[in-house]
Amino acid sequence: MKPYESININAEKIASTIYSNIGEEMPSILSLLKWMEESFGIRIEVFYSENKLAEMHCSGLVHFEPTINGYRIWINSKDYGFRQNFTECHEIAHIIRNMSLKYGFSTGEIYSKWGEERFCDRFAAAFLMPADKFIHIWKTIKEPIYLKKA
């Protein structure tokens, strides 16, 4: 198994477990934030700004803020809504990844910058569109035009 495959599988497992633990049929990002705060006893604040991120040329960032004993996530307000959702989940994955939790897996790659970014991307994708829900929706498509575009 290639290193990125193991990172993908593990990120999907964690996203799926959290998704289930939230206890909603289709948990929102707000539900994810609330679950994180309650489960880990931390505070997470989310801000939308174009100025702070424009000079950095990024979609988002997260940092620990000691004054609130929690994290601040900054999202680029110029990005499209779907991109903002993905970025917010990606930044939440950085918090999860850095909580020093025991995940039950170990790969040196997840501790590299490349591996961490891969984990966060895959977590965000798996939380926003879990594989089983995607497959279910995909199977309901009957219009050939949609299948051709995919």
C-alpha positions in Angstrom: 0.0 0.0 0.0 1.3 3.4 -0.9 1.7 6.0 1.9 -1.0 8.3 0.5 -3.5 5.3 0.4 -3.0 4.7 4.1 -3.5 8.4 4.9 -6.7 8.4 2.8 -8.1 5.4 4.5 -7.3 6.7 8.0 -8.7 10.2 7.3 -11.9 8.6 6.0 -12.2 6.4 9.1 -11.8 9.3 11.4 -14.3 11.4 9.4 -16.8 8.6 9.3 -16.5 7.9 13.1 -17.0 11.6 13.9 -19.8 11.8 11.4 -21.6 8.9 13.2 -20.8 10.3 16.7 -22.5 13.6 15.9 -25.7 11.6 15.6 -27.4 13.5 12.8 -28.4 12.1 9.5 -26.5 14.8 7.6 -24.3 16.7 10.1 -23.4 20.3 9.1 -20.1 22.0 9.6 -21.7 23.8 12.5 -22.5 20.5 14.1 -18.9 19.4 13.6 -17.7 22.5 15.3 -20.1 22.0 18.2 -19.0 18.3 18.5 -15.3 19.3 18.5 -15.9 21.9 21.2 -17.9 19.6 23.4 -15.7 16.5 22.9 -12.4 18.2 23.5 -13.3 21.1 25.8 -11.9 23.7 23.4 -13.3 26.7 21.7 -13.2 27.2 18.0 -13.9 30.6 16.4 -14.3 31.0 12.6 -13.7 34.3 10.8 -14.2 35.2 7.2 -11.8 37.7 5.7 -10.3 38.6 2.4 -7.7 41.0 3.7 -5.9 38.7 6.1 -5.6 35.8 3.6 -5.2 37.7 0.4 -1.6 38.6 1.1 -0.9 34.9 2.0 -2.6 33.6 -1.1 -4.4 30.9 0.7 -8.0 29.7 1.3 -7.7 29.3 5.1 -5.6 29.0 8.1 -5.9 27.9 11.7 -3.9 28.7 14.8 -4.1 28.1 18.6 -5.2 31.2 20.4 -4.3 31.1 24.1 -6.6 33.9 25.1 -9.6 31.8 24.3 -8.0 28.4 25.1 -8.9 27.3 21.6 -8.5 27.8 17.9 -9.2 30.5 15.4 -9.9 29.5 11.8 -9.7 32.1 9.1 -11.5 31.5 5.8 -11.0 33.5 2.6 -14.3 35.3 2.0 -13.5 35.7 -1.7 -13.7 32.0 -2.3 -16.9 30.4 -3.4 -19.3 29.0 -0.8 -18.5 25.3 -1.5 -14.8 26.1 -1.4 -15.3 27.9 2.0 -17.0 24.8 3.3 -14.2 22.5 2.2 -11.6 24.9 3.7 -13.4 25.1 7.0 -13.5 21.2 7.3 -9.8 21.1 6.1 -8.8 23.5 8.9 -10.8 21.6 11.5 -8.9 18.5 10.4 -5.7 20.3 11.3 -7.0 20.7 14.8 -8.0 17.0 15.0 -4.6 16.0 13.6 -2.8 18.1 16.1 -4.8 17.1 19.2 -2.1 14.4 20.0 -4.8 11.7 20.0 -4.1 8.0 19.6 -5.6 7.1 16.2 -4.6 3.5 16.1 -2.5 3.9 13.0 1.0 5.1 12.4 2.7 6.2 9.3 5.6 8.6 9.1 4.0 10.3 6.1 1.2 11.8 8.2 3.8 13.7 10.2 5.3 15.3 7.1 3.8 18.6 5.8 2.7 16.7 2.6 1.0 13.9 4.7 -0.7 16.4 7.0 -2.2 18.3 4.1 -3.3 15.1 2.4 -5.0 13.9 5.6 -6.8 17.3 6.0 -8.0 17.3 2.4 -9.2 13.7 2.6 -10.9 14.3 6.0 -12.8 17.3 4.6 -13.9 15.4 1.5 -15.0 12.4 3.5 -16.9 14.5 6.0 -18.7 16.7 3.4 -19.5 13.7 1.1 -19.2 10.4 2.8 -18.5 7.5 0.4 -21.7 5.6 1.2 -23.9 8.7 0.7 -22.1 9.6 -2.6 -22.6 6.1 -3.9 -26.3 6.1 -3.0 -26.8 9.5 -4.7 -24.7 8.3 -7.7 -26.9 5.3 -8.2 -30.1 7.4 -8.3 -28.9 9.3 -11.3 -31.0 8.2 -14.3 -30.3 11.0 -16.7 -27.6 10.0 -19.2 -26.4 13.6 -19.6 -25.3 13.7 -15.9 -23.4 10.5 -16.4 -21.6 11.9 -19.5 -20.5 15.0 -17.6 -19.1 13.0 -14.8 
